[in-house]
Structures are given as structure tokens and as C-alpha cells.
């Protein structure tokens, strides 16, 4: 069996969040999607679970940080070339992502 990772993220607008992840290459898995959560798959092993705030609270009582002023998680997706990185970044911006103007380099 393939080992999988599920990154769980609280979202305020599930439909908008699904569209964002689809725009950057994830596909929705309807088997694990309803009005409170959506499974977005990048590969057989890498998945993002988008959870409404009410659904999130079923798993933890910890406060959901304000995503506009606090970091919740850092995600990185590998790509084969700089051009592919620029393409996915451009796709993310088209659907509302705000790109860090001073990202860390040299990793």
C-alpha cells in the first residue's frame, strides 16, 4: 500500500478553495468530499483536505489563526523546471493567491 499524506487546512469558502486547488493541478476526490470537506489530490500519495471551520473544530479545539496575518502552514510542491514553477505560480495568482514578494531562496 502506498503511504499517503493528508494535509488538513481550515478554509472559510470551500467552493472557492476547491477551485484554487484545481487551478494549480489538484483533482477533487468526490468520494471524500461533501459540504463540509473536500479531498484534493496532487498524486496517489499527496492530498489536501479542505475543511470548513465547523468541520475543523470536530478535530481540535485549538484556535484557527487568521490566515491574512498569521502563518498556518507552509506548503511546497516540486516541479521539473523553473518554467513549471513560474507556470503554477501564475495559475495560483489568477485564482487569487498572493505571492510572497521576498521568498526565501537557496533552499
C-alpha positions in Angstrom: 0.0 0.0 0.0 1.3 3.5 -0.8 1.9 5.6 2.2 -0.1 8.8 1.9 -0.1 12.3 3.5 -3.2 14.3 4.1 -2.5 18.0 4.8 -5.6 19.3 6.6 -6.4 23.0 6.1 -9.3 25.1 7.6 -11.0 27.2 4.9 -13.7 29.9 5.0 -15.0 29.2 1.5 -14.9 25.6 0.5 -16.0 26.1 -3.1 -13.5 28.8 -3.7 -10.8 26.8 -2.1 -11.6 23.8 -4.3 -11.4 25.9 -7.4 -8.0 27.3 -6.3 -6.5 23.8 -5.8 -8.0 22.6 -9.1 -6.3 25.6 -10.8 -2.9 24.6 -9.5 -3.2 20.9 -10.6 -5.1 19.1 -7.8 -8.2 17.0 -8.6 -11.1 16.7 -6.4 -11.9 13.2 -5.0 -15.7 13.2 -4.7 -15.7 10.0 -2.6 -14.2 12.1 0.3 -16.0 15.4 -0.5 -19.2 16.8 0.9 -20.5 20.3 2.0 -18.0 20.3 5.0 -14.8 19.0 3.4 -13.1 18.3 0.1 -10.2 16.0 -0.7 -7.9 17.5 -3.3 -5.3 15.1 -4.7 -2.0 16.0 -6.3 -0.9 12.4 -6.6 -1.7 9.0 -5.2 0.3 9.9 -2.1 -0.2 13.7 -1.6 -3.6 15.0 -0.7 -5.0 18.2 0.8 -8.1 18.1 2.9 -10.0 21.3 2.9 -12.2 21.6 6.0 -14.8 24.2 6.8 -14.2 25.8 10.2 -17.1 23.8 11.7 -15.6 20.6 10.4 -12.1 21.6 11.6 -13.4 22.1 15.1 -14.5 18.5 15.2 -10.8 17.5 15.2 -9.3 20.2 17.5 -10.4 22.9 19.9 -7.3 25.0 19.1 -7.9 28.4 17.6 -7.8 28.7 13.8 -5.3 31.5 13.1 -6.2 34.4 10.8 -4.7 33.4 7.5 -4.3 37.0 6.4 -2.0 37.8 9.3 -0.7 34.5 10.6 1.0 31.5 9.0 -0.9 28.3 9.4 1.3 26.0 7.3 4.0 26.2 4.6 3.4 24.0 1.6 5.8 23.3 -1.3 5.1 21.4 -4.5 8.0 20.2 -6.6 8.2 20.9 -10.3 10.6 19.8 -13.0 11.8 23.3 -14.1 11.9 27.0 -13.2 9.4 27.5 -16.0 7.0 25.0 -14.4 7.4 26.8 -11.1 6.5 30.1 -12.8 3.5 28.5 -14.5 2.0 27.1 -11.3 2.7 30.4 -9.5 0.9 32.3 -12.3 -2.0 29.9 -12.2 -2.3 30.4 -8.4 -2.2 34.2 -8.8 -5.0 34.0 -11.5 -7.3 32.5 -8.9 -6.5 34.9 -6.0 -3.2 33.8 -4.4 -0.9 36.5 -3.1 2.7 35.6 -3.8 5.3 36.5 -1.2 7.4 39.3 -2.9 10.5 38.3 -0.9 10.6 34.5 -0.8 13.5 32.6 0.8 15.9 31.3 -1.8 18.8 29.0 -1.5 17.0 26.1 0.0 
